[in-house]
Amino acid sequence: MRNNVEIIHSLKLNEEETTFIKGFLANYYLSNKYSRNTKKVFFTTVSEKIKICKSNNINSTYIILNKTVYKQLQANCNLQKSNTYLVNLDGANISNSKSVKSISIKDQLFFDDANILEIIKQNKFVYVSSKIEEIEKFHNFAKQNNFLINNNNLILLKENNDFEIFIAEVFGKQDSLRRNRNVEKILNQDLKFISRKRNDIEAIILSVNSESSKRLLPALKFNLLLNLKIFNMPNHYDSWNNTSSPADLNFSKGLEFPILVNKINFGDKEFSSLSSNQKVVYSLGFDMLGVVNDQNYFGFLGQYYLKNNKINLKPISLSFFEEKILQSF
């Protein structure tokens, strides 16, 4: 740490902010254990900060938690002289200020990966997500880059779906079966039925959690859809989960945060019990100590880089083959 760090927050921290702070402090204590660092971390509520912000300490690094706190500080304080970061855990980046660098996990775009771009440009894919905001984000990305896509192939997955039937519906196999039964009724005899996948679909992009990924790929095999390209978006494989197995994702590839695919012992016994989403928030907190000192930092969530005062993430690439995980950093 080159400077003291001041974390500015609202009076009442929510669960995500608490998890972020735990990750930040874990790195702080771990780093201090092996160094002579004398820099400190301070926690200040936004109301306390507004009272004293006129005497701004230019040697401090500020980490602002959430957009509400940021807007209050922006209206009452001069942040021009400080090294300031906005960490917005609730939603999209909002800061266009030249003096404030911002990061939001929920605002990250990973669609510029070469493998995904190849799939999108061919426009023979379905995009499946369990979050409507992820579908909207993908649709906006395609529109901004003038990619022609079939909006009917952007599909929302519900956690209570019967995954085998869901896949059969998406790929038109249920329609084929219904047509076969109708013809049988007309002819009054049984017909041999051989299901075929849709000819207009060659790939599937999955933006779902690890539990859904484990269920979706077997559902594809159940429906004999074995020749599809399968690309997984980040937060789809959590190796800390005892029920996770590379075999579940055989013959798929994708992007993932390093900490989810690699079980690293960094001294926090409670980390393994967190959900995969909580692990990502915790890891962002852990990484922020590195990011404030080096904006091209490589950490638990991958490579960080600064563009237009927004901090972006590049996870690692990985593929699953014969129950092994191949990683590319």
N, C-alpha and C positions, 0 to 999 in steps of 0.2 A: 504494500500500500504506500503510495506516494503522499497521500493526504489523509486527514481524518475524513470519515464518511458519516454523513448525517441522513438518516432515514426519516422522511417526513410523512406522517400518516394521519388519518382521521382519528377521532377520539376512540371509536370502537372498530377494532380490526375484524374483518370477516375471515372465514376459514382459509381461503386462498392466500390472503395477505399474511396470515399467521404461518402458513406452510412455507411461503416464500422467505420470510424472516428466519425461520428455522434453518433453511438451507443456506442462507447467507451467513448466519452465525456459525454453522458447522464448518464452512470453509475458513472463516475468520479464525476460529479457535485452532483448527487443524494447521493453518499456515503459521500462526504465532507460536505453535508448539516447537517448530523447527527454525525459528528466526528470532532476531533481536528487534523485531518491529515494535515501535513505540506508538504507532498511530492507533486511533481509537474509533469506535463506532458509537454514535449518539442516536437516540430515538426522540423525536420531537413531534408533538401534535401540531396540526396546521394552525390552530388558534395561537399556540405559543410562538410559532415561527413568525406569524404576521406581526406580533407585538415587537419583535426584535429585528425584523428583516431589513430595516433601514441601515443597520450597522452590519451589512453583509460581509462575511469573511471570505475573501476571494481565494483562500487556500483550502477551502472545504469542497468536498464532492457531495452533491445532494442526490439522493434517490427518492423520488416522489412516488408514492403509492396511490394509484387510481386517478382518473381524469377529474373527479370532483375536487380533490385536493389541489391538483394542478391549476384548475381554473381559479380557485380561491387565491392561490399564490400569485398567479399571473395578474390578477386584478389589484393586488395590494403590494407586491414586492417587485424589486428589480432583480431578475435572474440573469442579467447579461454578464455579470462578472464571475459567476460561479460555474463550475463544471457540473451540469445538471442532467439527470436522467429521469425520464418518466417511464415507470413500469406500469402499464395498464393491463391488469389481469382480467378485467371485465369484458373488454371488447376490442374494437379497432383502435389503431393509432389515431390521435387527434392533433398532435403537435406538428406544426409547420415552422416553428420558431427556429431561427438559426442558432440560438443559444441553448436549445434543449434537444437532447437526443432521446428518442423514444423507442420502446419495444413493446410488442404485444404478441403473445403466443397465438391468440385467436385470429390475428390479422396476417399471419405468415402465409406466403404463397410459395408452394413447392412445384407448381405446374410447369416451370421452365426447365425441369429436368429433361435431359435429352430423350430418355426412354418414354416419358409421358408425352412429350411433344410429337414424337413419331406416331404414337397411338392416336392422338387428337387430330393430327393432320390427315390421317387416313379416314377419319370419321366412320369407323366401323367398330364402335365400342358402346358399352353402357357404363355409366358412372353411378355407383351405388354408395350412398352415405346414410348414416343414422342421424344426421343433423341437417336440418333445412338450411341453416346458415352456410354450411359447407357447400351445399348444392348451389346456393345463390352466389357464393364466392367463385365457384368454378364457372358458372354461367357468365358472370361479369368478366372473368379473365378471358374466356373465349370471345366474347363480344368485343372487348377492347383490342384484341389481337386479330380481329376479323376472321376467326376460325368458324367454318360452317359446321354446326353440330345439330343433331336432332334432339330437340328439347324433350321429346317423349322418352328418350334414353337416359334422362337424368332422374334417378329413381331413389325415393326415400324408403329406407329400411326401418321397420319397427321391431323393437326388441322382442316382442311377443309373436312375431311371425313364425309360421312353420317354414323353416328355411328350404326344405326340399320342394314344397309346393310353391314358395316364393320364387325360387330359381326357375322352376318349370313354367310359371306364368311369365316371368321376364323374358325367357327365351322362346316363348311361343309353343312350348311343348303341350301345355294344357289345351290350347286352341286346336292343335293337331289331334289330340285325343278326343276332344268333343266332336270334331268333324268326322272322325272315324266312327264314333258311336252313332251319329246321325245317319251316316251311310249304311251302317249295319241294320238300323231300324227300317230304313227304306227298302233294303234288299232282303230283310228278314233272314240274315245269315251272318255268321262270324267272319271277320276279315283279319288277315294277318296284319299286324300293326308294327311298323318300324319307325321310331321317332327320329327326327332330325333337328338339328339346331337351326336357328335363323341364319340365312346366308349373308345377311347384312351386318352380322356381329362377329368380330374376330378377337375382341379383347374386352376385358372387364377391369375397370379401375375401382378399387375398394377403398373407401374412407370410413372405416369402422374400427371399433376397439378390438382388443385381442380376443375377447370372448366371442364376439361375432365372427371374427376371422376364422377361428377354430371351427365354427359351425358352417360357415359359408363354403369353404373349399371342399369338405366332404359332401355337401349338398350338390356341388357341381359334378363331382365324381358319381354320385348317386344317379344323376340325370344323364350320365355318359357324356358330359361336356368336357372332354379331356384335351381338346386341341385349341383351347382358348389361351391367349396371353393373359396372365393375371398379374396386375400391378397393384401393390399395396402402398397406401399413403402412410405417413408416420403415425405412431402410437397404435400399431396393429399387432406387435409381438412383444410381450412382457416376459422376459426370461426369469424374472423374480417370482413369477407365479408358478407354483409347483406343478400345476396341471399343463403348463405349456410344453410343447414338444415341436422341434423343427419338422417332424414328420407331418404335423397338421398342415403345414404350408408348403409341402414339397412341390417343386416345379413352378413356384411363383417367385417374383422378385419385387423390389420396391425400395422405399426409403424408411429409415428408422433413426430414432435418437439413440446415440451410443449407449447411454446409461440403461436403456430398456433391454438391449440385446446383450449387454455385457455386465455380468454380476461382479461389481467392483467392491471390495471391502474397504470402505473409507471411515469406518468406525461408528456409523450410526445404525444401531440394531433395529430401530423402529422403521427404517426406510422400507424394508421388504414388505411390511404390512400395509403400506399405502396403496391406494388404487393407482392405476397407471397414469391417470390424469393428475393425481396429487404428486406422483413421482416427477412428472414433467415440471410442475410449478416449483417444487422443492429444488429441482436441478437448476431451474432458471435462477433461483435465489443463490444457490451455490456458485453458479457461473458468473453472476454479476460482479463478484469481487474481482474476478479476472478481467471482465469486460471493461470496468471503469479504469483499469490500468493499461489495457491493450484492446483496442476496438476490433482487432483481428484475432481475437482469442479463440482457441479451440477447447471446448469443454464437454460437459456431460451431454449437452444437447446438440453438439456438432460445431461447425465452423461459424463464428459470428463475423459479420462484416457490416460496415456503415455505408449507407447510400441515401443521399438527400436527407441526412440527419435522422434516418430511421435505421434501427439495428435489425438486420435480417439474419436468418438462420439457414444454414445448409446442413441437413442431416447426412448420415452416411448412406451409401448404397449397399444393398445386400440381396442375396438370392438364396433360395432353399433348394437343395438338391441332395437326394439320397440321404435324408435325415441329417444333413450338415448345413451349416450357415456359412456362406462365403461373404466376407465384408470388404468393402472398398472405401477407404477414407479419402 
